[in-house]
Structures are given as C-alpha cells and as structure tokens.
Amino acid sequence: MTKADIVNEISKSTGIEKLTVQKTVEAFMEGVKDSLAKDTNVYLRGFGSFIVKKRAKKTARNISKNTTIIIPEHFIPSFKPAKTFVGKVKVSVK
C-alpha cells in the first residue's frame, strides 16, 4: 500500500477531499520525522511507537578492498507495533 492508496482509503471512508487528507498525512509524517530527529519518541496508543535506537560502534569489513572499517556509533529510527496491532496481523495474515 502506498501513500496515495492510504489517502484514497481515508478519503473514501471519511468523505474528506483527497487534497486535505494528503496534506494531513504528510503533516503527520513530517511531525514524526521532526520528533525523531530531536530524539523524542512518538507513542500512538493501540498502534505502536516510533522510537530512536542507538547502534553501538562496530568493526566491519569492506569485502571489495579487503579492509577493516570502523562504523561509528549512530542512531536509527524504528517502529515497535502495539500488542493489539501484532495480534490483529497474526490472525489475519496467512
């Protein structure tokens, strides 16, 4: 499902015009990105949490040059679904 599909679904189910729904969805995504960039997690009860995870410094290999490289400590965005979300997916997907 793409962003356009989500906009269409919301527009059909609520009767709100697509342009308004699209602006709302994009504003929501920007809000999540901005919060995570500021190291503030986003919690949506019954849906899940958008969180920032810390990755430790590690040693890796560049196999094309056969050299060792150091990957510094860094942060990545992550999504942790709520228990009800996981339960619904487990039952419906086969």
ABEGO torsion letter per residue (X at the ends): XBAAAAAAAAAAAAGBBAAAAAAAAAAAAAAAAAAAAAGBBBBBBGAEBBBBBBBBBBBBBBAAAGBBBBBBBBBBBBBBBBAAAAAAAAAABX
